[in-house]
Each structure stands twice: as C-alpha cells, then as structure tokens.
C-alpha cells in the first residue's frame, strides 16, 4: 500500500472572525498557524495553501493607529515564514470588511453590516479595485523576500464564486489560474451568500472557462474541489463533542462568527476539515483516504483546537505510513 500515491490538499482560510467581534490576530491567526507550521515541519510536509483575507489587511494598512500597523507587520512576517517553509499564500476576499468598524480601545473590529458580504454585491469598479489591491498587497509583502513567487490561486469569500463573470476578467488580468471554492453538493442561494455546487462534474479536478461547475477541457482555469464526507449523528460522535465542549477543548480563536445568515444546504454531508476532525471522526478520514486518491481539506486557523491538531497529527502519521503523499497541487 505504501507505493500508492495520494494527492492531498491542505488549505486554510487565513482570516479573523467575520461577525460582531473579529478576535485578536494572536489567537485567531498567529498562534494556531504557528502550530500548523510546526506540525507540517514535523511531518516534512509543505505545499499547504493559505488563502489570506486581503480586504482585512487592506483595512489595517489604511489605519494610522499603531496597533493596526503592528498587526500588519506581525501578519506579514508570518506570511513570509509560510512561503519560506514551502507553503503558498493566495488572496481570499471578504468585501464586507469595507464596512468594518475599528475599536482602538480593544484593537478589535466589528463586522455587522453584511450588505457587501459577497463579491457580487459591490460595483464592478470596486471589484476591480479590491481584487487588484489584494494581489498587489500580497506582492508587496512577499516579493522583496521571494521575487519569483507566483500568485496564481484564489478562493472566494463565503464560497461565493458565482457568478464567475465577476471574477473571470480579474483572473485573466492577474494571472489567476487555479480556483479552490467549489464544495460539491452544497448550495446557498441567499442574498448575502450565493453559490450552487449541486451539479458539478464527477471529477474532483477539472478545467473550466465560464462557470466553475461546468467542465471545459480547453478552459483557462482549473478547479480543485473541496472534499466532503457523510455527516455523522452517531452516539459516539455526539458524546465526543459533548466531552470536548465540557473539558474546554474549543477553538483558539476569540471572536464571534457571522450571525443571521441562512444555513447552506449540505445534502447530508460535511466538508473535510481539520477543525471538524475529532477522535470519533478520525476513522472516517482515514477510510476516505484509503478509498480516494484525492483529498482536499478546507480549514480555518481561528477554529482550531488542540484536540483538532492532535487528531490531525495522528491522521498525517497514518497517511505517511501507508501512502506516498503528493501535496503540490500543480503535480496532481
């Protein structure tokens, strides 16, 4: 079995909380990402993908408050470390950061206006400005240290890559070739968050041109679909969740999530994610890897607990013991 190759993607949305309290960069970004860096280093794994909430970084850059300047400096240093360790840093845009309100007394942000939650809700000129500034900011951070680094991947905020007509000219302009938003079988057609991934191609990786859910063999873009497993409501899983909650094994992040949005339709599945990984679910993740040669994690540093990371460590040991792992998505 060790000779069998498995293509596996470890992707992370590098962002603060998107509700009434953003949380701190130390607890939501720096500490959990440092633990991930160390975990990957222990297993000699690189090529993880970090999709950076660039609109937040742009807001930090605009602020004159010393705490904001220091936050941007610390985040930039961690992004440079990620690239140095062989990982990728790509843009990830949540436009409602444009209306976020900064509280200098706590160095926190309040994001309570969701009218710009998805990219489609802002004007075409603002889309152009925000996307261009996002790519340029990452270049400003990374290029002085790694001038040959290529920014060619993207994940849409809130999975809202529809309609792709908003993104296509910007992808072409900025050399974005690889897309990572599609979560097969999931759907949310609300005003704030809009996507429909219920009719995607059977393959987990495919070319497309005008719609990430429609395969086009001559398309200019490549979709890497996020993996999912059947959602379990087993007694053991519920018992573990209850135990972890009571013993304080919760996420390291200290902010508040978005509230009041319609829940997405999941067709009885849940995304494969480090933050959803528990001792009860570990066998399901191992079984998935045994049965599939492609596995795509989507996770958020802000949501990780020490229990999640311990289980992830166990999973990585299993994966490396039994398979040859390919983590460079361009070689899949």
PyMOL commands that set and color helices and strands:
alter all, ss='L'
color gray80, all
select helices_A, chain A and resi 25-42+54-62+66-84+95-99+119-121+124-142+157-159+165-174+235-246+274-276+282-291+301-303+306-322+329-331
alter helices_A, ss='H'
color red, helices_A
select strands_A, chain A and resi 5-14+49-53+88-93+101-103+108-110+153-156+178-179+187-189+194-196+205-208+221-224+228-230+269-271+294-299+324-326
alter strands_A, ss='S'
color yellow, strands_A
deselect
rebuild
show_as cartoon
